[in-house]
Amino acid sequence: MSKSPSAAKEHKEQLERLQKKDPEFYQYLQQYGKDLLTFDDEDEDFDDDAEVDMEDAETQLDGETYQHDIPEEEEKPSKNVLTTEMVNSWCKSIREDEKLSAVHSLMKAFRTACHYGDDTGTDSSAKFAVMSSSVFNKIMLFTLSEMDRILRKLLKLPASGGKKETIIELMNTKQWKNYNHLVKSYLGNALHVLNQMTDTKMISFTLRRLQYSSVFLAAFPSLLRKYIKVALHFWGTGGDALPVVSFLFLRDLCVRLGSDCLDECFRGIYKAYVLNCHFVNASKLQHIQFLANCVIELIRVDLPTAYQHAFVFIRQLAMLLRDALNMKTKEAYRKVYEWKFINCLELWTGAICTYSSEADFRPLAYPLTQIISGVARLVPTARYFPLRLRCVKMLNRISAATGTFIPVSMLLLDMLEMKELNRPPTGGVGKAVDLRTTLKASKPILKTRAFQEACVISVVEELAEHLAQWSYSVAFFELSFIPAVRLRSFCKCTKVERFRKEMRHLIRKIEANDKFTNERRASVTFLPNDNAATSFLEDEKKMGTSPLSQYVTTLRQRAQQRNDSMMESSVVVGEKSAVFGKKLDQIPDSDEEDDIRNDNGASVFSSSWLPGGDSRANLPKEEKKKKKKKGMEQDERVGDDEDVVEDLVLSSDEDEDEDEEDTAEEDGNEEQLGGSKQQNKKQKPKNLSNKNVRSHHHAKNNKSKKRKRAKLN
């Protein structure tokens, strides 16, 4: 293995010749390879020392081979496979040593987990390509639970909270320049996996954890817009607690980022509300009410900005009503008399009632009242009694919230004078009618006893509600005079005893309230236009001692019992996820959530789900069939529930058209029956046996012979 002394001497001579021939290269060797130029040809133990040195060199090379060659064989699979041991080591390094290299490795693994299953092609930047569901769950759980704390510590921010101004100041610091790529990677990859997830609990947990880092979106406007869009989608279409979690995420964005997202959130949430209230049935009532409560709660964040958007949206409703009044076409009426329009009126009624004491929102009460009154009078026919009653209920709510008198009694008393509520029913008893889920009654339902009772009872309830609001007014006698006269007229004209009984009871309460106010105003010295009139019977009003107030309390209890019985008789889908207050109670406080987040996250991220490019499309065939069937059923319901405004015919002129339609239907039924009989006659001979066929033909021949003989005679 070693060189002899003569060989070493010869090599030394070669180096001397090299120095003369190429001095520059020799100088390079002196600087970087001195050990190549030193030789000891007089050492007798050279061979032994050389052998020892070579053995040491071999052991060093063997060590290098162990450190580099073997890992190269093992790194090929480890470069593509993420293992639980690797993730655990990173998590331990981050928790105990706070190593930045471990954070970088974890973020690369998080990116791989979020994009797992995507068509990356030949992406050389992807360090990991294969992982198991347990590794995916471990990465997602740790990153979502700890990344906000890690980022805040790196950026030297408070442990929680923060505003847009904090991030704007941070963007000029050295910490942001060093670590902003980690923030963007975390938020961007989390957004990507949100679009891939299908489990509502998994989405809820992810959004809840991302809410702590929502303030960082102030630095990334494009990501902010995408997050708002995703959260609005989950808010409108999600199940279980997902709508509440999504709404809290949106509200937190508006509070922390302010003007950067307020306009987009207000427009987006109103659009999402409109898209989800096209149709109403018993199963959607509570969910639509929950969505409306969310919109009203978001308005509270910034009332001046919300006023500008509310003004624009209410003006759009007014323009649709104006087109219907001017054009008077079916299409124009249909745009007003549909659930989408009515639910928007309900939404803004709730908003104005909630913020009636706010100077920023109170001015919207007047234009909204004008729109609702116009909608109630647009088509004055009995078929639209449910819609008119709904409008009256909204007007009563606005009147009670703002303390403003709105003349709704005429809308109700005009209904009582229509013949549909005066004459006995001709369509039988009929099924119970839920006026909350009906805008237009069909002609057969219009003639039933159940529809008449529902309308008359609702008129009594709303009229009593209206009069009870002013039962403490000094002018109650004048205000209630005309309604009392018309109610007495209805009692004389109606032929239905149970309606007469209801009206007489209401009349007695009105007369008792007249006596209640007249006795107290007899001793009054102020004039009606004095400010002192507003304090008339103020103490009695606080205690609710007027006869009409007590009567209205009884009517409300009766109406609540009636509505509860209807809800019990119908299938309420999503009952647990519809009530706003109940859902908010289910969401724990931030401190409680910090204590239990690991347990909840472990239970959520414990499935075998992995993200993929077509995760939502790759459903089992049975589920796709079920979805198709549900879609067909919904289309059928839409066809049944869709409110189409027909040719406008006054109530007094409808009988002739109904008689013509009834005769036409009877003729059509007879033709269909006749056609079916002929088809049956044609099909019967095919099903006969051979003997029956022969006897059938024989009978036919005998009949033809008899006819010929009769003609000859």
BAVONU-998852 format. One record per residue (C-alpha): x, y negated, z. Coordinates in steps of 0.2 Angstrom, whole numbers, plus 5000, padded with zeros to 4 digits. Each point is the difference from the previous one (the first is absolute). Layout:
! residues N
XYZ ...
This chain:
! residues 713
500050005000 501549885004 501349934989 501950055001 501349875004 500750004982 498249984994 499849855012 501649924994 499550024982 498449925003 500949865009 501049974984 498549994990 499349875011 501649904998 499950014981 498149955001 500549845010 501249954986 498850044986 498349945007 500449885015 498249945001 499350185003 501450045013 499549845009 498250065000 500550165008 501049915013 498549915005 498750135000 500950175000 501649985011 499850195006 500350054982 501749914999 500850075017 501050165000 501150095012 501150124991 501250035015 498750075011 500250185003 498350035007 499149924985 499150164994 499350035018 499549825002 499250004983 499150165003 499349925016 499549844991 499250104987 499050105012 499549845009 499549934983 499050164996 499149985016 499649824996 499450044983 499050145007 499249885012 499649884986 499350144990 498950045015 499549825001 499649974982 499950154990 498850095011 498849855002 500049984981 499350174999 498749975014 499749824995 499350054983 498450075008 500149875014 500049864988 498350054994 499350085016 499449915015 500150105016 499349975017 501750005008 500549864989 498549905004 500250045019 501849945000 499549834991 498749985013 501150035014 501449894994 498749864998 499250025017 501650025010 501449924990 499049884989 501150054985 499749904984 500650144989 498650115007 498749864997 500650004981 499950194999 498350005008 499349874988 500750104985 499150155007 498449895003 500149954982 500150184994 498650055011 498849864994 500550034981 500050195002 499250084985 500149854989 500750024982 501749935004 500950084985 501850005001 500249885014 501850015006 499649875014 498950135008 501150085014 498750125006 498750104989 499450145010 499150015017 498850105010 498349935007 500850015018 501449894995 498849884991 499049985015 501549985011 500749864989 498349914999 499650015018 501749935006 500149874987 498349935002 500250005019 501749935002 500449904984 499249845006 501050005016 501650044991 499749864987 499649875013 501650045010 501149994985 499249834995 500049945018 498149975001 498850025015 499450185003 498249964993 499049864992 500749864990 499349874987 500449964983 501149855005 501150125010 500450104984 500349854989 501349945013 500750185000 500350004981 501449885001 501050105013 501450124997 499050145008 498749994987 501250004986 500850165007 498450105005 498649934989 500250154988 499550125015 498449905003 499550004982 500450184998 499050055015 498549894995 500150054982 500150195002 498750005013 498849914988 500450134987 499650155012 498449915005 499450014982 500450195000 499250055017 498250085000 499850045019 499149855009 500950045016 501749994992 499549844991 499449925016 501550055010 501249934986 499049834999 499949985019 501950025001 500349884985 498949875008 501549975012 501149964986 498749904990 500949835004 501550054989 498850004985 500249815000 501750024991 499350114987 498449924991 499850144987 500050145014 498849895010 498750004985 500250184998 499750045019 498449895000 499350094985 500450175008 499349955017 498449934992 499750164990 500250115016 498849885009 498650014988 500250194996 500850085015 499250125013 500250025018 501049875009 500949954983 498949854996 500349925018 501950034998 500149924983 499049855006 501149985015 501550004988 499249874989 499549895015 501850015007 500749954983 498849855000 500549955017 501950024998 500249944982 498649864999 499849924983 501150124991 498750135001 498449925006 499349964983 500350174993 499350095015 498449895000 499750034981 500550185001 499050055015 498449924993 500250094984 500350165008 498449975011 499049964984 500650164992 499550115014 498249935002 499350034983 498750125007 499350035017 499250155008 499950075018 501750075000 500949844994 499149875011 501250015015 501550004988 499549854991 499649915017 501850055005 500749924984 499149845003 500649995018 501850024994 499849864988 499249895013 501450045012 501349964987 499249834997 500449955018 501950004996 499949844991 498349914999 500449864988 500850114987 498650125002 498749864997 500849964983 499850184995 498250025007 499549844991 500550074984 499250175003 498449935005 500049884985 500150164989 498550075008 499149834997 500550004982 499250184997 498449945008 500049854989 500250104985 498550125005 498949855003 500449924983 500250154989 498650115007 500750154992 500150185007 501950005000 500049835009 498850075013 500950165002 501649915005 499149925014 498950145006 501350135003 500950065015 501749924996 499249835000 498950035016 501550075010 501049854995 498649895008 500050115015 501949985002 500049814999 498549995012 501050105012 501549894998 499049845002 499150075016 501650055007 500949834997 498549885001 500849905014 501549974989 500149844991 500950084986 498750134996 498349925005 499849904984 499850164990 498350045009 499049884989 500550064983 499850185006 498349975006 499549934984 500650154990 499150125012 498449914998 500150004982 500450184999 498550045011 498849904988 500850064984 498850144996 498449985010 499350184999 499650135012 501350124994 501349885006 499349995018 501650095007 501149874992 499049855006 500050075018 501950024999 500249824995 498849945014 501050105013 501649914994 499249835001 499450045018 501850045004 500749844993 498649905009 500450085017 501949984998 500049824994 498449945010 499349934983 498150024996 499850104984 498250024993 499950194998 498250025005 499349964983 501050144992 499250125012 498349945000 499950004981 500450195001 498450035010 498949924987 500550124987 498750144996 501350145003 500049975018 498149955002 499250164992 500050185007 501450104993 499650114985 501650104999 499850105016 501150005015 501750014992 501750025007 500749875013 500849854991 501749945006 500049824995 501849985004 500550114986 498749944987 499949854989 498650044989 498650125003 499450114986 498150004994 499550165009 500849955016 499249834999 498350085002 500450115015 499549975018 501850015006 500649864989 498549885005 500450045019 501849974998 499749834991 498749945012 501050045016 501549924993 499049844996 499450005018 501850035007 500849864989 498649875003 500150035018 501949995000 499849834990 498749935012 500950065016 501649904995 498949845001 498950065014 500849875012 499949864988 498949855004 499250014983 499650195001 498149964999 500149914984 501350134993 498950155004 498349934994 500150054982 500750175003 498650035013 498749954988 500650114986 500250155012 498249985005 499550004981 500950164997 499150085015 498449964992 500550054982 500950165004 499150174999 501350095010 499650015019 501850035006 500649854991 498649895007 500650065017 501849964998 499549824994 498849975014 501450055013 501249874991 498649865000 499750035019 501949985003 500149844990 498549935009 500850045017 501649914994 499049854995 499249995017 501850025008 500749854990 498549895001 499950015019 501849945001 500049874987 498449915007 501249925013 501349954988 500449824997 501350004986 499549994981 500350144988 501549924992 500949975017 501650105004 499150055016 498950124990 501450124997 500150035019 498150045001 499850175009 501950035000 500050105016 498550114995 500950034983 501550075010 499050115010 498950054985 498349985008 498949954986 498650134995 500750014982 501850035006 499450155011 498950064985 501550004989 501150105012 498650144999 500049994981 501950024999 500050155011 498650084989 501049964984 501650075008 499150175004 499350004982 501749984992 500850135012 498650134995 500449964981 501850025003 499850175009 498950064986 501449964987 501750074998 501349865005 501650034991 501549925008 499149955016 501650015011 500949884988 498749874997 499849905016 501349865002 500049995019 500250195002 501450014988 501049865009 499750085016 500950164993 501649904996 501150005015 501049855005 501849974994 500750065017 499050155001 500450044982 501849995003 499950135013 499050124990 500649974982 501250145000 498650135005 498849934987 501449994987 500550185004 498250064998 499849904984 501650054991 499950185004 499250074984 500950074985 499549854989 501449934989 499849854988 499950024982 499749914984 498350074997 499550045018 498349934998 499750074983 500650185005 498450055009 499350175001 498750044987 498650035013 500349835007 499949924983 498450094996 499349945017 500549824996 499250014983 498450075008 500049855013 500349884985 498550074991 498949995016 500649825003 499549954982 498350085003 499849905016 500649844991 498750034986 498750025014 500549855011 500549884986 498849855001 499549944983 498949854999 498650044988 498949884991 499349885012 498250035003 499049925014 499250115013 498349964994 500450054982 500850175004 498550115001 499649994981 501850054996 500050145013 498450074993 500750004983 501650095006 499050125010 498950054985 501650014989 500850115012 498550115001 499950014981 501950045000 499850145013 498550074990 501150014984 501450085010 498950135007 499250034983 501750024993 500650125013 498450104998 500350024981 501850055004 499450135012 498750074987 501450014987 501150095012 498850135007 499950114985 501950025000 499850085017 498650124996 500350194997 499750084983 498350065005 499549835006 500649924984 499050124990 498449975010 500449814999 500150014981 498450124999 499049875010 500649864989 499450104984 498350035008 499849825004 500449954982 498850134993 498649935011 500349824994 499950054982 498450105002 499349845009 500549894985 499250124988 498450015009 
